[in-house]
């Protein structure tokens, strides 16, 4: 499995390194996709935002997680959204998850000499079922069963490697994804402020913030 962890991106900003941190997690299940991310957005050692949204919609049943430079990621996702809309009009059908991931991969590869500092998980459901792809800032594209990106990824992967099974359902995968992101938030200073979950199944998409998930579990 191809994993790239960007714990520090060197930038020419007053001659000092600028640290980037986050944790994003994706799990492909037999009946859908589970995506989970933390919320902390950092700029160096400064917490710039405590409610950063790192799971972004590309198409009806296709979402992406972002790790890296926020401005780069937002521009890329906006560009891919526009291309997907064009393809849907031109072909009169939605593009597959792999087609969307390939579009993003080609865009990143074409900019490899001046790369966008991002790592993206593209996941969703199409006619072939649940599919998930990992893409680094040079456009390398790999299909994954489970993946973690960002500075907290080594901690999250320890949980995923131990508990992932090929026959996982969405219901079973959600606690695993949450435990993985919580492990990262506990020990990685670049991750924190709670988590968000997106569940993609044939029935539709459900976005679950931490507060609603924990309230549903609480039984007075």
N, C-alpha and C positions, 0 to 999 in steps of 0.2 A: 504494500500500500504506500502510495506516494504522499508524504506529508511534508509541508514546509511551514516552519514556525518563524514568524517575524517578531522577535523580541525587541529589536532595536533597529531603527532606520536612521542611517547617518545623513544629516542634511546640513547644508552650509548656512547655518543660522547662528551667526556670531561665534562660529568655530566650536560650537558645543553640540553634542549628540542630542537628538530629540527622540524620546522613547514613545513607542506606540504599544498599547495593550488592549486586549479584548479576549473573549472566548466565545466562539460560535460552534455549534454542534449539529450534526445531521445524522439521522438514523433511517435507513430504508427498511420497511417492514413488509410483511406479506400482504397487508391490506392498505398500506399508505406510507406516508412520510412524516417524521417528527423532526422539527427544527427548533432549536433552543439557543438563546443568546443571553449574555448579561446585558446590563444597561449603561455601564460606566463609559464615558468618553473622556479620554485624557489628552492633554497637550503638555508633553514633558512630564513634570511631577505635579501638574495642575489638573484637577478634575474639572473639565470644561462643561460637562453636562451629566446629570444624574439620571436622565430619562431618555437616553439616546436609543433610537429605534434602529436595530441592525438586521431585521428581517423585512425585506422589501418585496412587494408584489411585482411580478413581471407580466404575467398573464393570468387568466382565470384560475387555473390550477397549477401554476408554476411560480415559485418564490425563490428568492436568493438571500443568503446571509452575506454580510460584508465584514471584512477585517482589514485594517490598514488605514490609509489616509481617507478621511470622510469625504472630502471634496472630490477626490478621484473616483471613489466608489459611487457617489451620487450621480456624477456626470455619466459614468459608464452605464448605470442602470437606466437612466433617462434615455440614453442613446439606444439601448437594447429594446426598451419599451416601444420606442418609435418604430424601430425596424420590425418588431413583432406585429404591430398594428398594420404596417404596410404589407407584410406577408399574408396576414389574414384577409386583407382586402384583395390582394392579387391572386391568391390561391383559393379563396373562399373556404378555407379550413384552418384551424389553429395549427401552428408548427409544433413538432414534437419537443419533448424536453431536451433531447440530444441536439436537435437543430438549434434551439435557443442557446444551449451551452456552447455549441460550435461557433455561433455568431460572436459570442462574447470572447471565446478563445481567439478567433481570427482578429478581432479588434485589438486585443492585448498583444498578440504576436506582431501585428503591424506597427505597434508603438514600442517595440522592445528596445530600441536605442535610446528612447526617452520614456522609460516605463512608468505606468501608473502603479503606485505602491498599494496594491490590493491583493487579497486572496478571497475568492468567492466560491460559495457552495450554491449550485443551481439544482433545484429539486422540484419534483412534481409528479403528476400522473397524466399519462396519455394512453393511446390505444395499446401500448405494450405493457402498461401497468406502472407501478411506482419505479422511478428512476432518479438517481442522484449523481452529480458530477462535481468534482473538485477542480478549480482552475487557479493557477498561480499567476503572478504578474508578468510572466513571459508567455502566457497563453497555453501552458502545458495542461492538457485535459485528460483526466482519469475518472472512470466510473467507480464509485465506492459503495460499499454496504453501510459503512459508518465512517465518520470523519470528524475531526476537530481542528479548528484553525485559531490563530492568534497566540498571544503570549501565554495564555493559560492552557494551551492545547496539550502539553505533556501530562498535566494533571488530569485533564478530562479523558485523555486517551487511556490512562491507566484504568479508569472505571469502565470505559467502553470495551477495551480488550478483554477484561475479565468477565463481563456480564452479557456481551452480545451473543445472540444465537440466530441462526438462519431462519428459524420459524417464529420469530418475534412478531407479535401483533402490535398495533398502535397503542392499545391499552397497556400492554406490558412494557413498551419502549419509553413511554412518557416518564415514569419514575427513574429509569436508568439515565435518561437525558438530563433530568433535574439533578440527580445525584452527581453527575459529571460536571455540570456547570457550577454546582455548589462547592465541589472540591476545588475548582479553579478559583472561585471567588474567595475561598478561605485562605489560600496561600499565594495567589498571584495579585500583586498590588495594582496591576492594570485592569483587573476585572472586579466588578462589584455592583452594588446598588440594586440588586434584585435581578429577576430574569423574565423573559417573555417566551412563550411557546406558540408555535403555529403547527397545527395538525392538518395534513392534506389527505383526504380519502376520496373515493368515488362519489360519496354523498355530498362533498363540498369541502370548504376550508373553515377551520375554527381557530380563531386567535384567542389565546388564553394568557392574560397577564398573571404574574405571580399571585397578586392579591386575590383574584377570582379562583385560582387553582387551590390555594390554601383554605379559602372560605368554604369551598365545596367539600374539602376533606374534613373540615371541623364538624364534629357531631356533638352538640351540647347535651 
